Amino acid sequence: MKGRTKMSQTDRDAEFAAVALPGAVGRERHSAPSRFRQLPDAIQSGLARYDTAETILAKNNGLGPGFNMMRHLLSLVILSHHCRVAVAGLFAGAAFVKKLDEPGMAVFVLKDPAAAAFDKMGGLTALSFSHLQATEIIQELLRPGLIALVGMFFALSGFLVTGSAIKNPDLKTFFINRVLRIVPALSVEVTLCALLVGPLLTRLPLSQYLSEYQFYRYFGNIVGHVTFELPGLFLHNPWPEMVNANLWTLPWELWCYVFAFALLFAHMISSETRKVRWITLLVGAALVAELLAYFIDPATFNVRSDSTRLAGWYLVFMFFFGMVFRLNARYVPIHWAIFAISAVCYAGIMWLNVLLPLAGIFLTYCTVYIGMQSFKAFDRLFRQDLSYGIYLYGFPITQATIDISQRVLGPDHRLSLAVILPIVVVLTLGFASFSWNVIEKPALRLRRFYQRPA
């Protein structure tokens, strides 16, 4: 109205608090439906004294200041874990056999399942600590962190992809962005493994290597048809025949993008409150369905794929948990106490092996919390995004380094992680830098030809 000064957001919040809090004198009384509609605003007002994910994103041009650090740290930790297993061997040196019903997959299982010292899938409650060594106990205490690594990647991806889709919901832009981010660098890595590493290190004659069906099948990795083996490659490594174990996540990542594309096609990925609530309800309903299925058949619907990673289908859940957190960023307080509680709840669920489908919610909050922190010293060290290159090249470089070491030093020489790991990290960072500067960044520059301004 004329003559009335414009009220600031702070004044509006104060006025809202004065009329909405129980017991306030002279407050306006609302009907139940009206109060229900105002509930999100009440939550937001009550949390106003804390930074939320939305306020931190607004201060950082829509980017989480800690996501750069998180991507690289997760990549390097996964690289270190894979290197440790590749040096020590599968199943800590216990005898294993290959599953022949999955051609091209380099999947191995214990020759004698009873040879396992303890059930790593059953949580701490399934262990007999009197029969475990101190190092084994420490490993089991740290196991939730190991299982969390890839899950955090998917939650982070869901958060970032959703933020990008909100800024620019154009379907063509979304599709081409995903293709340019994944396919060029992946194509080069797959080609280098098949046409450079394979011919140099295969135990087969080159003519036989190039004539094997397995050689041609390996290029299917570019489109998500995962194959782990190349003919005659890494046959005598402690982790035999596996060329790139990291590629197992590709099909699940593609499913995430398919579902996200469908939601974008339906105009559901938006900052509009009504659509945010619908997405939140849909993901919540899917989680309830998974909880019920888990209670009915815990073996089939186990969140764990094995003792080191989450099931692939649950990674898709993690992606959508990240999406829900991004859509509701203004209601997500960033506070160390909530982070600590979430971390304890996640670890407790994994240790006790109970209510496993709920673990992803707590893990996603931990991911978002870390992503909202600032790590300026790390950002000065890693000015380029090397995380995807580390993901692509880390495992093949590890296997090639071990293979060459065995050829030079002899098959009976005991490999040392302290020697292999530094070599692998340096080589991987070099190839990741090559991938970013020569392939990834030039590919992303193509966006200017089709991407309309947000």
Solvent accessible surface area in square Angstrom, and as a share of the most:
residue,aa,sasa,rsa
1,M,189,0.84
2,K,205,0.87
3,G,89,0.86
4,R,154,0.56
5,T,122,0.71
6,K,192,0.81
7,M,61,0.27
8,S,58,0.37
9,Q,105,0.47
10,T,103,0.60
11,D,75,0.39
12,R,106,0.39
13,D,46,0.24
14,A,62,0.48
15,E,92,0.41
16,F,47,0.20
17,A,34,0.26
18,A,61,0.48
19,V,47,0.27
20,A,41,0.32
21,L,106,0.53
22,P,120,0.76
23,G,63,0.61
24,A,24,0.18
25,V,152,0.87
26,G,78,0.75
27,R,79,0.29
28,E,109,0.49
29,R,194,0.71
30,H,42,0.19
31,S,69,0.44
32,A,64,0.49
33,P,83,0.52
34,S,20,0.13
35,R,134,0.49
36,F,142,0.59
37,R,152,0.56
38,Q,58,0.26
39,L,88,0.44
40,P,24,0.15
41,D,73,0.38
42,A,38,0.29
43,I,78,0.40
44,Q,67,0.30
45,S,30,0.19
46,G,42,0.41
47,L,41,0.20
48,A,68,0.53
49,R,191,0.70
50,Y,79,0.30
51,D,66,0.34
52,T,10,0.06
53,A,0,0.00
54,E,68,0.31
55,T,56,0.32
56,I,19,0.10
57,L,6,0.03
58,A,78,0.60
59,K,146,0.62
60,N,49,0.25
61,N,134,0.69
62,G,24,0.23
63,L,111,0.55
64,G,8,0.07
65,P,28,0.18
66,G,0,0.00
67,F,5,0.02
68,N,30,0.15
69,M,18,0.08
70,M,5,0.02
71,R,56,0.20
72,H,0,0.00
73,L,87,0.43
74,L,11,0.06
75,S,5,0.04
76,L,36,0.18
77,V,60,0.35
78,I,21,0.11
79,L,6,0.03
80,S,40,0.26
81,H,31,0.14
82,H,26,0.11
83,C,0,0.00
84,R,103,0.38
85,V,25,0.14
86,A,0,0.00
87,V,19,0.11
88,A,65,0.51
89,G,10,0.09
90,L,22,0.11
91,F,82,0.34
92,A,98,0.76
93,G,61,0.59
94,A,31,0.24
95,A,65,0.50
96,F,60,0.25
97,V,66,0.38
98,K,60,0.26
99,K,70,0.30
100,L,151,0.75
101,D,108,0.56
102,E,62,0.28
103,P,86,0.54
104,G,4,0.04
105,M,40,0.18
106,A,2,0.02
107,V,45,0.26
108,F,26,0.11
109,V,59,0.34
110,L,32,0.16
111,K,137,0.58
112,D,76,0.39
113,P,104,0.65
114,A,90,0.70
115,A,58,0.45
116,A,50,0.38
117,A,86,0.66
118,F,29,0.12
119,D,78,0.40
120,K,74,0.32
121,M,59,0.26
122,G,12,0.12
123,G,10,0.09
124,L,31,0.15
125,T,97,0.57
126,A,56,0.43
127,L,18,0.09
128,S,56,0.36
129,F,85,0.36
130,S,99,0.64
131,H,154,0.69
132,L,22,0.11
133,Q,127,0.56
134,A,73,0.56
135,T,85,0.49
136,E,42,0.19
137,I,47,0.24
138,I,95,0.48
139,Q,82,0.36
140,E,8,0.03
141,L,80,0.40
142,L,121,0.60
143,R,21,0.07
144,P,7,0.04
145,G,43,0.41
146,L,38,0.19
147,I,1,0.01
148,A,5,0.04
149,L,18,0.09
150,V,24,0.14
151,G,0,0.00
152,M,21,0.10
153,F,46,0.19
154,F,12,0.05
155,A,1,0.01
156,L,6,0.03
157,S,25,0.16
158,G,0,0.00
159,F,4,0.02
160,L,50,0.25
161,V,10,0.06
162,T,0,0.00
163,G,9,0.09
164,S,44,0.28
165,A,1,0.01
166,I,43,0.22
167,K,100,0.42
168,N,13,0.07
169,P,67,0.42
170,D,33,0.17
171,L,50,0.25
172,K,114,0.49
173,T,2,0.01
174,F,7,0.03
175,F,117,0.49
176,I,47,0.24
177,N,13,0.07
178,R,38,0.14
179,V,53,0.30
180,L,24,0.12
181,R,56,0.20
182,I,16,0.08
183,V,52,0.30
184,P,37,0.23
185,A,2,0.01
186,L,2,0.01
187,S,27,0.17
188,V,45,0.26
189,E,0,0.00
190,V,0,0.00
191,T,47,0.27
192,L,52,0.26
193,C,4,0.02
194,A,0,0.00
195,L,95,0.47
196,L,90,0.45
197,V,31,0.18
198,G,0,0.00
199,P,40,0.25
200,L,125,0.62
201,L,19,0.10
202,T,17,0.10
203,R,98,0.36
204,L,49,0.24
205,P,83,0.52
206,L,96,0.48
207,S,87,0.56
208,Q,76,0.34
209,Y,0,0.00
210,L,67,0.33
211,S,80,0.52
212,E,59,0.26
213,Y,155,0.59
214,Q,31,0.14
215,F,11,0.05
216,Y,127,0.48
217,R,47,0.17
218,Y,0,0.00
219,F,61,0.25
220,G,17,0.16
221,N,0,0.00
222,I,41,0.21
223,V,116,0.67
224,G,13,0.12
225,H,104,0.46
226,V,16,0.09
227,T,0,0.00
228,F,14,0.06
229,E,17,0.08
230,L,5,0.02
231,P,11,0.07
232,G,10,0.10
233,L,0,0.00
234,F,1,0.00
235,L,69,0.34
236,H,119,0.53
237,N,6,0.03
238,P,33,0.20
239,W,29,0.10
240,P,14,0.09
241,E,32,0.14
242,M,13,0.06
243,V,0,0.00
244,N,0,0.00
245,A,8,0.06
246,N,12,0.06
247,L,0,0.00
248,W,42,0.15
249,T,9,0.05
250,L,4,0.02
251,P,42,0.27
252,W,79,0.28
253,E,39,0.17
254,L,67,0.33
255,W,130,0.46
256,C,0,0.00
257,Y,27,0.10
258,V,82,0.47
259,F,87,0.36
260,A,0,0.00
261,F,69,0.29
262,A,55,0.43
263,L,33,0.17
264,L,5,0.02
265,F,133,0.56
266,A,57,0.45
267,H,131,0.59
268,M,38,0.17
269,I,6,0.03
270,S,21,0.13
271,S,81,0.52
272,E,89,0.40
273,T,53,0.31
274,R,146,0.53
275,K,31,0.13
276,V,10,0.06
277,R,95,0.35
278,W,129,0.45
279,I,2,0.01
280,T,48,0.28
281,L,115,0.57
282,L,94,0.47
283,V,18,0.10
284,G,30,0.29
285,A,60,0.47
286,A,44,0.34
287,L,16,0.08
288,V,83,0.48
289,A,59,0.46
290,E,11,0.05
291,L,31,0.15
292,L,109,0.54
293,A,21,0.17
294,Y,20,0.08
295,F,128,0.53
296,I,146,0.74
297,D,51,0.27
298,P,71,0.44
299,A,88,0.68
300,T,90,0.52
301,F,77,0.32
302,N,31,0.16
303,V,0,0.00
304,R,10,0.04
305,S,52,0.33
306,D,48,0.25
307,S,22,0.14
308,T,47,0.27
309,R,77,0.28
310,L,2,0.01
311,A,8,0.06
312,G,8,0.08
313,W,72,0.25
314,Y,1,0.00
315,L,0,0.00
316,V,17,0.10
317,F,36,0.15
318,M,0,0.00
319,F,2,0.01
320,F,26,0.11
321,F,8,0.03
322,G,0,0.00
323,M,0,0.00
324,V,23,0.13
325,F,30,0.12
326,R,28,0.10
327,L,15,0.07
328,N,27,0.14
329,A,1,0.01
330,R,74,0.27
331,Y,46,0.18
332,V,14,0.08
333,P,21,0.13
334,I,19,0.10
335,H,50,0.22
336,W,171,0.60
337,A,30,0.23
338,I,64,0.33
339,F,55,0.23
340,A,41,0.32
341,I,109,0.55
342,S,7,0.04
343,A,38,0.29
344,V,105,0.60
345,C,45,0.27
346,Y,13,0.05
347,A,16,0.13
348,G,20,0.19
349,I,17,0.08
350,M,1,0.01
351,W,78,0.27
352,L,93,0.46
353,N,43,0.22
354,V,70,0.40
355,L,76,0.38
356,L,1,0.00
357,P,0,0.00
358,L,44,0.22
359,A,1,0.01
360,G,1,0.01
361,I,60,0.30
362,F,61,0.25
363,L,7,0.03
364,T,0,0.00
365,Y,15,0.06
366,C,9,0.06
367,T,1,0.01
368,V,2,0.01
369,Y,30,0.12
370,I,42,0.21
371,G,0,0.00
372,M,7,0.03
373,Q,56,0.25
374,S,66,0.42
375,F,67,0.28
376,K,140,0.59
377,A,70,0.54
378,F,43,0.18
379,D,47,0.24
380,R,146,0.53
381,L,136,0.68
382,F,27,0.11
383,R,191,0.70
384,Q,65,0.29
385,D,25,0.13
386,L,18,0.09
387,S,7,0.04
388,Y,31,0.12
389,G,0,0.00
390,I,2,0.01
391,Y,44,0.17
392,L,0,0.00
393,Y,9,0.03
394,G,1,0.01
395,F,1,0.01
396,P,7,0.04
397,I,18,0.09
398,T,0,0.00
399,Q,0,0.00
400,A,17,0.13
401,T,15,0.09
402,I,0,0.00
403,D,0,0.00
404,I,86,0.43
405,S,20,0.13
406,Q,24,0.11
407,R,103,0.38
408,V,113,0.65
409,L,98,0.49
410,G,21,0.20
411,P,114,0.72
412,D,142,0.74
413,H,91,0.41
414,R,216,0.79
415,L,24,0.12
416,S,48,0.31
417,L,61,0.30
418,A,82,0.63
419,V,89,0.51
420,I,5,0.02
421,L,44,0.22
422,P,71,0.44
423,I,78,0.39
424,V,0,0.00
425,V,39,0.22
426,V,105,0.60
427,L,78,0.39
428,T,0,0.00
429,L,49,0.24
430,G,44,0.42
431,F,81,0.34
432,A,0,0.00
433,S,35,0.23
434,F,83,0.35
435,S,0,0.00
436,W,35,0.12
437,N,54,0.28
438,V,89,0.51
439,I,19,0.10
440,E,3,0.01
441,K,63,0.27
442,P,48,0.30
443,A,10,0.08
444,L,23,0.12
445,R,128,0.47
446,L,83,0.41
447,R,91,0.33
448,R,164,0.60
449,F,143,0.60
450,Y,44,0.17
451,Q,70,0.31
452,R,131,0.48
453,P,126,0.79
454,A,101,0.78
